[in-house]
Amino acid sequence: MQLSQFSNLPIDWDMAPEDAVTLYLEWGNNSWHAKHQPVRSKNDYSHYFIVDNWGAVPKILLIKRNSEAAEELFESDLPEPLAASFRNEFGELKGVFEPTDEIKLWLQQSLDN
């Protein structure tokens, strides 16, 4: 599966994992003046990327989320240069992270190809 097959999706490049939790799992916990408008129904959803660093190699995942579920649309190991850069910034911290600017640029270029 190629990342470019998702090029028609409206990607929220500013969505961080903690923003998704606030929006979709803690309804009403964010302001109408916040960066992301509150969720009003299960028809509100977002597409965004996360870096999953729970395993031996950081992975990039494309997520589609609404208030009922999160669906992983795409998963791939980060290419080694990006994985090394990610490790330089975050060390061995385990968890899910917002992609760095460098990773976002790579993703945007990959979606265009």
Beta strands, then each sheet from edge to edge (+ up, - down):
strand 1: 46-52
strand 2: 59-65
strand 3: 70-77
strand 4: 96-97
sheet 1: 3+ 2- 1+ 4-
end
